């Protein structure tokens, strides 16, 4: 089998089992076997073993001699793994996952924006202003696919420019949240003007080194994110 074929087969098996675990169809304590996976999915033992290795790295299963492969409780999951986040967003626990992720963003991103105002390089300051302006133009024209790419670049740059490696490590988490909201139809057809204003306010504050204003502007921006989701059926009383 070619490498591309191997990755395709193992990716499909990983997706199926990962969703079943995060959705609760496979409950904590349930056991799996390589032989069972081979029979169910028609894959080789190598593909089954690689799938189990990845699931174990995510904390979704554990493998022990004489016990086998056992599904783990949610407390053991790597909840920051982008694939785990997406599976949870795509499942019945969508609202709870969005609530958790929005709370994480509210806790982290204002501090990251403030730190970026202090630590960002001249190149990063210029780039964040460019991205703020690009988001304005794309948002006003309703070009959501391009807007999403620019939005991910905007938030990633702020996390990286913060000078905090732990904030920067959350870039993939924020990216999967932004992509997930769009794929699940949880974004308005056109960004509201307040959200576009907030992006440019963050960019201006970071560019000029005003860390307190950068923090406040990011809090305003995330408030717009929360408000934009509310009419779409995401109940989030903890953020009211």
MIROMAR-436047 format. One line per field, with one value per residue (C-alpha): x, y, z; residue in one letter. Coordinates in steps of 0.05 Angstrom, whole numbers. Each point is the difference from the previous one (the first is absolute). Example, Ala and Ser with C-alpha at 12.3 -4.5 7.8 and 13.67 -1.06 7.14 Angstrom:
BEGIN
xx = 246;27
yy = -90;69
zz = 156;-13
residuo = A;S
***
This chain:
BEGIN
xx = 0;26;12;-59;-45;24;-14;-69;-20;27;-30;-69;4;27;-57;-53;25;19;-71;-30;41;-11;-75;-5;-19;62;-4;57;21;-21;55;25;45;45;-34;-69;23;29;-65;-45;39;35;69;67;28;50;-56;-38;62;17;-72;3;68;-30;-63;44;42;-66;-18;-62;23;53;34;25;25;-52;-53;-2;-21;-47;-41;17;-43;-4;44;59;-10;48;-54;49;11;-32;-31;-32;-27;-30;-32;-32;-24;-30;-37;-59;43;12;-27;40;63;-12;-12;65;40;-31;17;71;6;-28;51;60;-7;-7;64;34;-22;27;66;4;-6;62;42;-19;53;-6;-17;-54;-31;-3;-30;-55;-23;-1;-41;-49;-11;-6;-52;-40;1;-16;-54;-36;0;-26;59;-4;51;54;-23;10;71;17;-33;41;63;-20;-11;60;46;-24;12;70;17;-17;69;-33;13;-61;-46;33;-13;-75;1;-24;-55;-26;6;-43;-52;-5;-3;-49;-49;1;-8;-57;-38;11;25;-45;-3;37;42;-34;32;16;43;38;10;26;52;27;-1;42;48;7;14;51;34;7;22;-61;-6;-60;-39;20;-27;-65;-10;10;-51;-48;15;-13;-64;-22;18;-45;-57;6;-10;-59;-53;26;-23;63;-24;55;-28;68;22;-60
yy = 0;70;50;42;-62;-19;69;1;-67;13;71;-28;-51;53;47;-54;-26;70;25;-62;10;75;-9;-55;-55;-35;9;3;-71;-28;-41;-2;-49;6;-61;32;63;-40;-37;60;48;-49;28;-31;-12;56;50;-24;5;70;23;-27;34;68;-10;-18;64;39;-34;-31;-72;-36;-65;-50;-70;-53;55;25;67;36;63;55;49;71;23;-36;31;51;53;47;-48;33;-66;-12;71;-10;-66;31;61;-46;-42;8;36;58;54;-22;-3;69;27;-30;26;70;4;-22;54;53;-20;-2;44;68;-13;-23;63;43;-37;6;76;-3;-54;-2;15;58;-50;-32;68;18;-68;3;67;-28;-60;45;41;-64;-27;64;-5;-74;5;58;-39;-63;-43;-48;-52;53;35;-65;-9;72;-6;-62;37;60;-40;-45;60;31;-65;-7;73;-3;-28;-55;-69;-29;51;-14;-75;15;25;-66;-3;69;-18;-63;40;52;-51;-43;58;13;-73;-10;61;39;63;56;7;66;23;55;70;-2;-62;33;62;-43;-35;67;28;-59;9;75;-10;-54;40;61;-39;16;-65;18;23;-63;-43;40;-3;-75;-8;41;-43;-65;30;9;-72;-23;46;-24;-72;13;7;-63;-43;-5;7;28;27;-1;57;45
zz = 0;-16;56;-24;0;69;28;-32;28;69;0;-15;56;48;-17;10;67;26;-13;33;63;6;-14;53;-48;26;76;51;15;-67;-32;-71;-36;-61;-29;9;-35;-57;-10;7;-46;-45;16;14;69;-13;-12;61;44;-25;13;71;11;-19;41;60;-11;5;65;-31;12;40;-19;52;-6;19;5;-72;-28;47;-12;49;38;-26;58;-34;-69;-29;-7;-35;-58;-62;-22;68;-2;-69;18;61;-40;-53;52;46;52;-47;45;61;-42;-29;70;25;-59;4;74;-16;-53;46;54;-47;-61;34;39;-64;-36;57;0;-76;8;43;-33;-74;-51;-49;-55;43;17;-74;-18;53;-27;-70;23;36;-63;-42;47;-7;-76;-3;53;-34;-66;34;-23;57;-23;-9;64;39;-25;18;68;16;-21;43;64;-13;-8;65;38;-31;11;74;16;41;-28;36;-33;-67;9;0;-71;-29;52;-19;-74;6;40;-54;-56;39;11;-75;-21;49;-25;65;-34;-25;-75;7;59;39;-4;75;-9;-57;42;58;-44;-24;71;24;-58;12;74;-12;-54;45;61;42;39;43;-60;-37;57;3;-75;-1;55;-42;-60;38;26;-72;-13;57;-22;-72;21;46;-55;-33;58;42;71;44;66;33;-44;9
residuo = X;X;X;X;X;X;X;X;X;X;X;X;X;X;X;X;X;X;X;X;X;X;X;X;X;X;X;X;X;X;X;X;X;X;X;X;X;X;X;X;X;X;X;X;X;X;X;X;X;X;X;X;X;X;X;X;X;X;X;X;X;X;X;X;X;X;X;X;X;X;X;X;X;X;X;X;X;X;X;X;X;X;X;X;X;X;X;X;X;X;X;X;X;X;X;X;X;X;X;X;X;X;X;X;X;X;X;X;X;X;X;X;X;X;X;X;X;X;X;X;X;X;X;X;X;X;X;X;X;X;X;X;X;X;X;X;X;X;X;X;X;X;X;X;X;X;X;X;X;X;X;X;X;X;X;X;X;X;X;X;X;X;X;X;X;X;X;X;X;X;X;X;X;X;X;X;X;X;X;X;X;X;X;X;X;X;X;X;X;X;X;X;X;X;X;X;X;X;X;X;X;X;X;X;X;X;X;X;X;X;X;X;X;X;X;X;X;X;X;X;X;X;X;X;X;X;X;X;X;X;X;X;X;X;X;X;X;X;X;X
***
